[in-house]
Amino acid sequence: MNKKISLGIAISLIAIACAVTFVVTMTVSLNIYNEKIAGIEHRTEINTRIQEIDAFVRNYSLYEINDDSIKSGIYAGFLDGISDKYSDYYTTKEYYYKNMLDSGILVSLGIETQNDGGYAKVVKVYDDSPASEAGIAVNDIISYVNGQNVLEIGYDKTEDIILFGDEGAKTSITVRHDGEETTHSLTRASFEIKSVKAELLDNGILYFAISDINKLTGQQVQASVDAYSIEEIKGYIFDLRNCTSGNYSSVAEIVSPFVGRMTIASAVYRNNSYQVIGETSGESATSLPISIITNEKTGGSAELTAIALRDGAGGKTVGTATMGYGTLQEARAFSDGTAVEISVATIVPEKPESVYNEQGIKPEFVVEYTGIIEAEPSNYADSYDVQYKKAVEVIISIANSNTSN
């Protein structure tokens, strides 16, 4: 039996509902307003203080003012304040160089350096680059560039000359090696970054050393696999030590020859929306054993590669815990070619329990090693690289177990 309410009660209920809605709406709006006002006041305070500092410095500083350096410092300092250790500010040239590295193609002399007492110490020489062909090696000291003393022009200008220039342009570099100085005339050239080194060991293990991950890394892994017949291969080792990259675009391509059908991961944003990061077809899944070597400098897309090989192909992890760099970065470029990059999402692998952000990947076989990574994988018997040797042992053990079964 339906009960009826009077018109007066109905009107009262509607009025109460409207009042509640009004109060809730006003409360939310007031909170948003207060937050915006607080933000405006805070930004006004920052801008005012910068103007005060600028006036004081320009009127009284004993030293020369470099406006470009001031701007870069302000922008980089802003990012320091957001507690995002993977955020960065790039000058026009730095952003250009970063995009070249991500693409896998460099127009370069093929050298990367660090400041060593004012000189430029070579810390990386790219294979098949002008520097490599000239015989320049890691730990060489660059003392002159284009006839200019590095100590006189400063490290920053020296690095700028080394890193940037048009293809075909010549650069003179004087290098000190074992106490002797040699001057090289290098022609800046375009070359593919060899991020993958592969070697088939005598025991049938195909060893991959991945130094960084860019858009061509997956193609290089596939080319290495195609170079051998499947009958020759007894297992795989992926050496991901010291490989740190935020470029996730190649992970699915890297692991596709080895894993079953899987979604590599999703990027989950702060509003809980998500975007899939790579999928594999599962057409090339392997039944061969896999070892993955990691250390504390294995990060980002290298960590996701390790997880995909572990979860998708039963790979065994060897070494020490990884970085825990499990966020996706997004860059915003500006009209002058500068850019900022910040973390915008958390990387969540296909198996949510495999999330590695902040906690890293704990290897199944923990092996501590602080020595030099084995440069010649075929040198197994005499190697001091215990992480590499353990990875080989794991593959052989699994292969023998599979054979006996």
Residue pairs with C-beta under 8 A, 6 or more apart in sequence:
50 74
57 65
58 65
68 91
72 89
72 91
75 89
75 338
75 340
76 88
76 89
78 89
79 87
79 88
79 89
79 340
79 342
82 342
84 342
84 343
86 246
86 325
86 327
86 329
86 341
86 342
86 343
87 329
87 340
87 341
87 342
87 343
88 340
88 341
89 338
89 339
89 340
89 341
90 98
90 331
90 338
90 339
90 340
90 341
91 338
92 336
92 337
92 338
93 160
93 163
93 164
95 331
95 333
95 337
95 338
95 339
96 164
96 337
97 163
97 164
100 106
100 107
100 108
101 193
101 212
101 214
102 214
102 215
102 247
103 214
103 215
103 216
104 192
104 193
104 195
104 214
104 215
104 216
104 217
105 190
105 191
105 192
105 193
105 216
106 126
106 129
106 190
106 191
106 193
107 165
107 166
107 167
107 188
107 189
107 190
108 126
108 129
108 130
108 163
108 188
108 189
108 191
109 129
109 130
109 131
109 162
109 163
109 171
109 173
109 186
109 188
110 125
110 126
110 128
110 129
110 130
110 131
110 132
110 189
110 191
111 122
111 124
111 125
111 126
111 129
111 131
111 136
111 142
111 162
111 173
112 122
112 123
112 124
112 163
113 120
113 121
113 122
113 123
113 142
113 158
113 159
113 162
114 120
114 121
114 123
115 121
115 155
116 141
118 150
118 151
118 154
118 155
119 141
119 142
119 143
119 150
119 151
119 155
120 141
120 142
120 145
120 150
120 155
120 158
120 159
120 162
121 139
121 140
121 141
121 142
122 131
122 136
122 137
122 138
122 139
122 140
122 141
122 142
122 175
123 138
124 138
125 131
125 132
125 136
125 137
125 138
126 132
126 191
126 193
126 194
127 194
128 191
128 192
128 194
129 189
129 191
130 186
130 187
130 188
130 189
131 184
131 186
134 184
134 186
136 173
136 175
136 184
137 177
140 175
140 176
140 177
141 175
141 176
141 177
142 150
142 158
142 162
142 173
142 174
142 175
142 176
143 149
143 150
143 151
143 174
143 175
143 176
143 181
144 150
144 172
144 173
144 174
144 183
145 153
145 158
145 161
145 162
145 171
145 172
145 173
145 174
146 161
146 171
146 172
147 172
150 158
161 171
162 171
162 173
165 171
165 188
166 188
167 188
167 189
167 190
168 187
168 188
168 189
169 187
169 188
170 185
170 186
170 187
170 188
171 185
171 186
171 188
172 183
172 184
172 185
172 186
173 183
173 184
173 186
174 181
174 182
174 183
174 184
175 181
175 182
175 183
175 184
192 216
193 212
193 214
193 216
194 220
195 210
195 211
195 212
195 213
195 214
195 216
195 217
195 220
196 208
196 209
196 210
196 211
196 217
196 220
196 221
196 224
197 208
197 209
197 211
198 206
198 207
198 208
198 209
198 221
198 224
198 227
199 206
199 207
199 377
199 378
200 206
200 207
200 228
200 232
200 233
201 207
201 377
201 378
201 380
201 392
202 378
203 234
203 380
203 392
203 396
204 232
204 233
204 234
204 235
205 233
205 234
205 235
205 236
205 237
205 392
205 395
206 224
206 225
206 228
206 233
206 235
206 236
206 237
207 236
207 237
207 239
207 377
208 221
208 224
208 236
208 237
208 238
208 239
209 239
209 377
210 217
210 221
210 238
210 239
210 240
210 243
210 254
210 302
210 305
211 242
211 243
212 243
212 244
212 245
213 243
213 245
213 247
213 250
213 251
213 254
213 300
213 301
213 302
213 305
214 245
214 247
214 250
215 247
215 249
215 250
216 250
217 250
217 253
217 254
218 250
218 251
218 252
218 253
218 254
218 256
219 253
221 253
221 254
221 257
222 253
222 256
222 257
225 257
233 288
234 288
234 289
234 395
234 399
235 288
235 289
235 290
235 291
235 395
235 396
235 398
235 399
236 258
236 286
236 288
236 289
236 290
236 291
236 395
237 290
237 291
237 292
237 293
237 377
237 388
237 391
237 392
237 395
238 290
238 291
238 292
238 293
238 305
238 306
238 309
238 315
239 293
239 373
239 388
239 391
240 292
240 293
240 294
240 298
240 302
240 303
240 305
240 306
241 293
241 294
241 295
241 297
241 298
241 319
241 373
241 387
242 295
242 297
242 298
242 373
243 297
243 298
243 299
243 302
244 297
244 298
244 299
244 300
244 302
244 323
244 325
245 299
245 300
245 301
245 302
246 300
246 301
246 325
246 328
246 329
247 300
247 301
248 265
248 277
248 278
248 300
248 301
248 304
248 328
248 347
249 278
250 301
251 264
251 265
251 277
251 278
251 301
251 304
251 305
251 308
252 264
252 277
252 278
252 279
252 280
252 308
253 278
254 305
255 264
255 280
255 305
255 308
255 309
255 312
255 313
256 280
256 281
256 284
257 284
257 286
258 284
258 285
258 286
258 290
258 309
258 312
258 313
258 315
259 280
259 282
259 285
259 308
259 309
259 312
259 313
260 280
260 282
260 285
260 312
260 313
261 279
261 280
261 281
261 282
261 285
262 279
262 280
262 282
262 308
262 311
262 312
262 350
263 276
263 278
263 279
263 350
264 277
264 278
264 279
264 280
264 304
264 308
264 349
264 350
265 276
265 277
265 278
265 304
265 307
265 308
265 347
265 348
265 349
265 350
266 274
266 275
266 276
266 277
266 347
266 348
267 274
267 275
267 277
267 328
267 344
267 345
267 346
267 347
267 348
268 274
268 345
268 346
268 347
268 348
269 275
269 344
269 345
270 344
270 345
274 345
274 348
275 345
277 304
277 328
277 347
280 312
285 312
285 313
286 313
288 399
289 314
289 316
289 394
289 395
289 398
289 399
289 402
290 309
290 313
290 314
290 315
290 316
290 395
291 315
291 316
291 317
291 318
291 391
291 392
291 394
291 395
292 306
292 309
292 310
292 315
292 316
292 317
292 318
292 391
293 317
293 318
293 319
293 387
293 388
293 391
294 302
294 303
294 306
294 317
294 318
294 319
294 320
294 321
294 322
294 361
294 363
295 319
295 320
295 322
295 369
295 387
296 320
296 321
296 322
296 323
297 323
298 306
298 319
298 322
298 323
298 361
299 322
299 323
299 324
299 325
300 323
300 325
300 326
302 322
303 322
303 323
303 324
303 325
303 326
303 356
303 360
303 361
304 326
304 347
304 349
304 356
306 315
306 317
306 322
306 361
307 349
307 354
307 356
307 361
308 349
308 350
309 315
310 316
310 317
310 354
311 349
311 350
311 351
311 354
312 350
316 364
316 365
316 394
316 398
317 361
317 362
317 363
317 364
317 365
318 363
318 364
318 365
318 367
318 387
318 390
318 391
318 394
319 363
319 365
319 366
319 367
319 369
319 387
319 390
319 391
320 363
320 366
320 367
320 368
320 369
320 387
321 360
321 361
321 362
321 363
322 356
322 360
322 361
323 360
324 356
324 357
324 358
324 359
324 360
325 357
326 346
326 347
326 355
326 356
326 357
326 358
327 343
327 344
327 345
327 346
327 347
327 357
328 343
328 344
328 345
328 346
328 347
329 341
329 342
329 343
329 344
330 341
330 342
330 344
331 339
331 340
331 341
332 339
332 340
332 341
333 339
346 355
346 357
347 355
347 356
347 357
348 355
349 355
349 356
365 390
365 394
367 386
367 387
367 390
369 385
369 386
369 387
371 384
371 385
372 384
372 385
373 385
373 388
374 383
374 384
374 385
374 388
377 388
380 388
380 389
380 392
383 389
